[in-house]
C-alpha cells in the first residue's frame, strides 16, 4: 500500500500530488483514532495536513491525541497549514517521534497589514467614526482631541520575526520611531530598527506596543499587569498573535481607568467567545481573527504545507520544522 496523507480540514487547491490523499471523514475523536488500524479508512497514513478548523470534529492535537495517534498509526509528520501551531502539543510529538511543520512567511503581509490597520484605527478612532456614520449620528461621539497622528510616535514591536519586521517596514513609512525586543537581537535589520535590552524597556518607551510572538508556555500571559502599567498612560496595545499572550483582565482594567487609550485586537483568549466588556469600549478596534487570512495568504499557506508533505513522503526530508523540534536536526531531517 502506498503511503497516504490525511487531510484534516478544508483543502482548497486543486493540484497533482504523487501520493494518495484521504480526506477526513470522522465525526468524532474516537472514530478518528480507530480509523488508522487495518482495514480502516486511514490505514497507511504517514502524514497529516492539518488546519485548525478540524478541531471542531476531533479537538486540538493535545497530548492524549498525540500519544494515541503514535500508538495506533504510522503518522510521523504533521503539516500545520498556518504559522501558528499552538493547538498541537509539540512536546508530546517530540516524545513520540512525530515532527511538526508550519508555514512561516506565508501570511506575513496579510497579518502585518492588519496590524497596520489596527494601529491607525486605534490612534485615529476610525472604526468608532464608521460605526457613528452607519448609525446615523454622523460624527457626534467623535472627539478630535482624543485622536492622534501616527507620524512621530514610537512603535514598540515585541518579537521581530517575519511579521514583526514586515510591520516595522510599513510603519516606518510614516515615519515612526521603531524599537523592538526579541529573545535575541535580529540580524540584517535596517539601522532605523532599534533593539532594546528587555521587554520592560520596550514598554517604557513605546506609545504603541504590538505583539508578534508565538504562544507557548513562556509567552502565555507575558503581557500582564506589570508590562501594561509600564506603558505610558494613553498608550495603544495591538495583538494579532494569540489572545492568551495578554492578561485580558489586566488589559480591561487598564482600559477602564484610561491607562490604555485603546486596544486593537484580532485574537482573544477563548475564541470565538469575546469578553462582552471589550464591546463597551467604542474606541477599540476588534476583528474576528481574520488578520492572516486573504486569498493570497491562504493559497501560500496551503502550497507551503503541501511542499513540506511532498518532501517528507517522497524523500523523508521535511522543511519548516517548528523551532521546538529542530534541536539536533538542523533545518531539515531525514526520517
C-alpha positions in Angstrom: 0.0 0.0 0.0 1.3 3.4 -0.9 1.9 5.8 2.0 -1.0 8.2 2.3 -1.6 11.7 3.6 -4.7 12.5 5.6 -6.3 16.0 5.1 -7.7 17.3 8.4 -9.5 20.5 7.4 -10.7 22.1 4.2 -8.3 21.7 1.3 -8.8 24.2 -1.5 -6.1 23.8 -4.0 -6.5 21.5 -7.0 -3.0 20.3 -7.7 -1.5 17.0 -8.5 0.4 15.2 -5.8 2.3 11.9 -6.4 0.7 10.2 -3.4 -2.9 9.4 -2.3 -4.9 11.9 -0.3 -7.6 10.8 2.2 -10.0 13.5 3.4 -11.2 13.5 7.0 -14.5 11.6 7.3 -14.6 11.1 11.1 -17.2 12.9 13.1 -15.6 12.2 16.5 -12.2 11.9 18.1 -12.7 8.2 18.9 -13.6 7.3 15.3 -10.6 9.3 14.1 -8.2 7.3 16.2 -9.8 4.0 15.5 -9.6 4.5 11.7 -5.9 4.1 11.3 -6.0 0.3 12.0 -6.0 -2.5 9.4 -8.9 -2.1 7.1 -9.7 1.4 8.4 -10.1 4.4 6.1 -6.9 6.0 7.2 -4.7 2.8 7.1 -1.3 3.5 5.7 -1.3 7.2 6.6 2.2 8.5 7.3 1.5 12.3 7.5 -1.3 14.7 8.2 -2.2 18.0 6.6 -3.9 20.0 9.4 -5.9 23.1 9.7 -7.3 24.4 12.9 -10.9 24.0 11.6 -10.5 20.3 12.2 -10.6 20.9 15.9 -14.4 21.2 15.7 -14.5 17.5 14.9 -11.5 15.8 16.6 -10.4 18.5 19.0 -6.9 20.0 19.4 -3.9 17.8 18.9 -3.2 17.7 22.6 -1.0 15.2 24.4 -3.7 12.4 24.7 -4.4 12.6 21.0 -0.8 12.6 20.0 0.1 9.6 22.2 -2.9 7.7 20.9 -2.0 8.6 17.3 1.5 7.3 17.8 0.1 4.1 19.3 -2.4 3.4 16.5 -0.8 4.8 13.3 2.3 5.3 11.2 2.0 9.1 11.3 5.3 10.7 11.7 4.7 14.2 10.2 2.0 16.8 10.9 2.0 19.7 8.4 0.2 22.6 10.0 -1.3 25.0 7.4 -0.6 28.2 9.4 2.3 29.9 11.1 0.7 29.3 14.5 0.8 25.8 15.9 -0.3 26.3 19.5 -3.1 23.8 19.0 -0.5 21.0 18.7 1.3 19.7 21.7 4.8 19.7 20.3 6.4 18.3 23.4 4.2 15.2 23.1 5.2 15.0 19.4 8.8 15.1 20.4 8.4 12.3 22.8 6.7 10.1 20.2 8.9 10.9 17.2 6.4 12.9 15.3 7.6 16.1 13.6 5.6 19.2 13.0 6.0 21.8 10.3 4.2 25.1 10.0 4.1 27.8 7.3 6.2 30.8 8.4 6.3 33.6 5.9 3.1 32.6 4.1 0.8 35.2 5.9 3.4 37.8 6.8 2.0 40.5 4.6 -1.7 39.8 5.5 -1.0 39.9 9.2 1.3 42.9 9.0 -1.2 45.0 7.1 -3.9 44.0 9.5 -1.7 45.2 12.4 -1.1 48.5 10.5 -4.9 49.0 10.1 -5.5 48.3 13.8 -2.8 50.8 14.8 -4.2 53.6 12.5 -7.8 52.9 13.5 -7.0 53.0 17.3 -5.0 56.2 17.1 -7.5 58.0 14.8 -10.5 56.1 16.1 -11.7 55.4 12.6 -13.8 52.3 13.5 -15.6 54.3 16.1 -16.3 57.0 13.4 -17.5 54.5 10.9 -20.0 53.0 13.4 -21.2 56.5 14.1 -21.9 57.2 10.5 -23.7 53.9 10.0 -25.9 54.5 13.0 -26.9 57.9 11.6 -25.2 60.1 14.2 -22.5 61.3 11.7 -19.5 62.1 13.9 -21.3 63.2 17.1 -19.4 60.8 19.5 -16.0 61.6 18.0 -13.7 64.0 19.8 -10.7 65.2 17.7 -8.8 65.8 21.0 -8.8 62.1 21.6 -7.3 61.2 18.2 -3.7 61.2 17.3 -1.4 61.2 14.2 0.8 58.2 13.6 3.8 60.2 12.4 6.5 60.7 15.0 5.2 58.2 17.6 7.3 55.4 19.0 6.2 51.9 18.0 7.4 49.0 20.2 7.4 45.6 18.5 7.6 42.5 20.7 9.0 39.8 18.5 10.8 40.9 15.3 10.1 37.8 13.3 8.8 37.9 9.7 5.5 39.5 10.6 7.0 41.9 13.1 9.7 43.1 10.6 7.2 43.5 7.8 5.0 45.6 10.1 8.1 47.6 11.0 8.7 48.5 7.3 5.1 49.5 6.9 5.1 51.7 10.0 8.4 53.3 9.2 6.9 54.9 6.1 5.0 57.5 8.2 7.7 57.7 9.7 7.7 56.3 13.2 10.5 55.6 15.6 10.7 51.7 15.6 12.1 49.8 18.6 11.9 46.1 19.3 12.7 43.3 21.7 13.1 39.7 20.9 14.8 36.7 22.6 17.9 37.7 20.7 19.0 40.7 18.6 17.9 40.2 15.0 20.5 40.1 12.2 20.3 42.0 9.0 17.7 44.6 10.0 17.6 48.2 9.0 19.6 50.6 11.2 16.4 52.5 12.0 15.1 49.4 13.8 16.4 49.8 17.3 17.0 46.9 19.6 16.2 47.3 23.3 17.5 45.0 26.0 14.3 44.0 27.8 10.5 43.8 27.5 10.3 46.3 30.3 12.4 48.8 28.4 10.3 48.3 25.3 7.2 49.1 27.3 8.7 52.2 28.9 9.4 53.8 25.6 6.5 52.7 23.4 3.5 54.8 22.5 2.1 51.7 20.7 3.0 48.1 21.7 2.5 45.4 19.1 2.7 41.7 19.9 4.3 39.3 17.4 5.5 36.3 19.4 4.1 32.7 19.2 2.0 31.3 22.0 3.8 28.8 24.2 4.5 28.2 27.9 7.0 31.0 28.2 4.8 33.6 26.5 1.4 32.8 28.0 0.3 35.9 30.0 3.7 37.5 29.4 2.0 40.9 28.8 0.5 41.3 32.2 -0.3 43.9 34.8 3.3 45.0 35.2 4.0 45.3 31.5 0.8 47.2 30.8 1.3 49.6 33.6 4.9 50.2 32.4 3.5 51.5 29.2 2.9 55.3 29.1 -0.6 56.4 30.1 -2.7 56.7 26.9 -0.7 54.1 25.0 -2.2 51.6 22.5 -1.9 47.8 22.7 -2.1 45.7 19.5 -2.4 41.9 19.3 -2.5 39.9 16.1 -0.7 36.9 17.5 -2.6 34.9 20.1 -5.1 36.1 22.8 -3.6 34.3 25.7 -0.3 36.1 25.4 -2.0 39.1 27.1 -3.6 39.0 30.5 -7.1 40.0 29.4 -8.2 41.1 32.9 -5.2 43.4 33.3 -5.9 44.8 29.8 -9.5 45.5 30.6 -8.7 47.2 33.9 -6.2 49.5 32.0 -9.0 50.4 29.5 -11.4 51.1 32.3 -9.1 53.6 34.1 -7.7 55.1 31.0 -4.2 53.8 31.3 -4.6 52.3 27.8 -6.4 54.7 25.4 -7.3 51.9 23.1 -6.6 48.3 22.0 -6.6 46.8 18.5 -7.3 43.1 18.7 -7.6 40.3 16.2 -7.2 37.5 18.7 -8.8 36.5 22.0 -8.2 34.0 24.8 -11.3 31.9 24.3 -12.2 32.2 20.6 -14.8 32.6 19.2 -16.1 34.0 22.5 -15.2 37.7 23.0 -15.4 39.1 26.5 -18.5 41.4 26.4 -16.7 44.0 28.4 -14.5 44.7 25.4 -17.6 45.7 23.4 -18.2 48.5 25.8 -15.1 50.5 24.7 -16.1 52.2 21.4 -12.6 53.5 20.8 -11.2 50.0 20.5 -10.9 48.2 17.1 -11.9 44.5 17.3 -11.6 41.9 14.5 -12.7 38.2 14.4 -9.2 36.6 13.9 -9.1 37.3 10.2 -5.7 39.1 10.2 -3.7 36.4 8.5 -6.4 35.4 6.0 -6.6 36.6 2.4 -6.9 34.8 -0.9 -3.2 35.2 -1.4 -2.1 34.1 2.1 -4.5 31.1 2.1 -3.1 29.8 -1.1 0.5 30.4 0.0 -0.1 28.5 3.3 -1.6 25.5 1.5 1.2 25.4 -1.0 3.9 25.6 1.7 2.2 22.9 3.8 1.9 20.6 0.7 5.5 21.2 -0.2 6.5 20.1 3.3 4.4 17.0 3.0 5.7 16.1 -0.5 9.3 16.4 0.6 8.6 14.1 3.6 6.6 11.5 1.8 8.9 11.3 -1.3 12.3 11.7 0.3 11.9 11.6 4.1 13.2 15.2 4.2 11.0 17.8 5.7 11.3 21.6 5.8 9.8 24.3 8.1 10.1 22.1 11.2 8.9 24.2 14.2 11.7 25.6 16.4 11.0 23.3 19.4 11.6 20.2 17.3 14.7 21.4 15.5 17.2 20.6 18.3 19.8 18.3 16.9 18.4 18.0 13.4 19.0 21.4 11.9 16.5 22.9 9.4 15.6 19.6 7.9 15.6 15.9 8.8 15.9 12.5 7.2 13.4 10.2 8.7 
